[in-house]
Amino acid sequence: MSKVRVAHIVAAAANGVIGRAGDLPWHIPEDMKWFRDRTRGRALIMGRKTFEAVEHPLPKRLNVVITRQKNYKPKDSGNADTPVHVVATLDEAMKYCLACADKYENEIFIIGGGEIYHQSVPLVDTIYLTRIHQNYEGDATYPDPDPKLFELVEKSDRTSPVSFSFETWARR
């Protein structure tokens, strides 16, 4: 079995904001397509609020939802192509994803929210960061990659509909 890679995939404003009231404070179609293409066929770990904000399991991916709510039942529990698994902790989510990683191209994506990102920084090998080059108001944040731990290995700038960059950070 090859090594399982763990990655964050996130869009963040210049001031670190990633969300406001359970939604994105911007609309960047190219970033949404990049997210879809990058995560299709992979295992995803997310918090309950992120799962509910998306409003349905993300298709053709393993959706692992972390919640402290006992007996949480998602409105849509997925299907064979789009399973949903509910756990209580990040550790449980990682164990579950690792156990079935070979079915999901040995890659696990952590997709939010803010608390899950902050908790999981020590676990990730790669950060796929869409950096929006302006500040937004919001209530969820993403920490800037620590240059002692991660190095910027790829960057691609865009100007429409706002100025932003696709950045890839690798653990040193």
MIVEXNU-255638 format. One record per residue (C-alpha): residue in one letter; x, y, z. Coordinates in steps of 0.25 Angstrom, whole numbers, plus 2048, in hexadecimal, padded with zeros to 3 digits. Layout:
aXYZ
...
END
This chain:
m800800800
s80580E7FD
k806819807
v7F982080A
r7FA82F807
v7F2839810
a7EF84680B
h7E785380E
i7E0859803
v7DB867806
a7D8875801
a7DC88080A
a7DB88F809
a7E889880C
n7E389981A
g7E188A81C
v7D288A81B
i7CC87D815
g7BE87F818
r7B288881D
a7A6882823
g7A887481D
d7AB87980F
l7B687E807
p7B788D806
w7BB88D7F7
h7B78867EB
i7C38817E2
p7BE8777D8
e7CC8737D4
d7D086F7E3
m7C38677E4
k7C785F7D7
w7D585D7DD
f7D08587EA
r7C684E7E3
d7D18497D9
r7DC8487E4
t7D38407EE
r7CA8377E5
g7CC8297E9
r7D382C7F6
a7D082B805
l7CB83880B
i7CB83C81A
m7C284881E
g7BB84D82A
r7AC84C82B
k7AA85B829
t7B285A81C
f7AA84D818
e79D85481A
a7A1861813
v7A4859807
e796853808
h799845803
p7A483B802
l7AE83F7F8
p7AD8357EC
k7B782A7E9
r7BE82C7F6
l7BF826804
n7B883180D
v7BD82F81C
v7B6839825
i7BB83C833
t7B084183D
r7AF84184C
q7A083F84B
k79D831850
n794829846
y79683383B
k78F82E82E
p791836821
k78583A819
d78C83380D
s794827811
g79A825803
n79B8187FB
a7A580E7F6
d7AC8197ED
t7AB8247F8
p7AB81E806
v7AA826812
h7B082181F
v7AE82982C
v7B9829838
a7BB831845
t7CA835843
l7D4838839
d7DC82C83E
e7D082383B
a7CF82A82D
m7DD82782A
k7DD81982E
y7D1816826
c7D681D819
l7E481681B
a7DD80881C
c7D680A80E
a7E1814808
d7E480A7FC
k7D680C7F7
y7D881B7F7
e7E581C7F0
n7ED81C7FD
e7E982B7FF
i7E183180A
f7DD840809
i7D9848815
i7CF852810
g7CB85A81C
g7C6861824
g7CF86A82C
e7D0862838
i7D3855831
y7DE85C828
h7E5861835
q7E485483C
s7EA84C830
v7F685582C
p80084B832
l7FA83F829
v7FB84681B
d805844811
t80084E807
i7F885A807
y7F085E7FB
l7ED86D7FE
t7E58767F5
r7E98847FA
i7DF88F7F8
h7E789C7F7
q7DE8A47FF
n7D78A480D
y7C98A0810
e7C18A081D
g7BE892823
d7BD88982F
a7C687D82A
t7D587E828
y7E1876822
p7EF878828
d7FA87C81E
p80387181B
d80F871824
p81C87381C
k82486B826
l81A85F823
f816861814
e81C867808
l81586D7FC
v8188647F0
e80E8697E6
k8068767E4
s7FD87A7D8
d7F78887D8
r7E988C7D3
t7E28997D2
s7D38967CF
p7C98977D5
v7D389C7E0
s7E289B7E2
f7E588E7E8
s7F08837E7
f7F08747E7
e7FC8707F1
t8018637F4
w809861801
a811855805
r816850812
r825853814
END
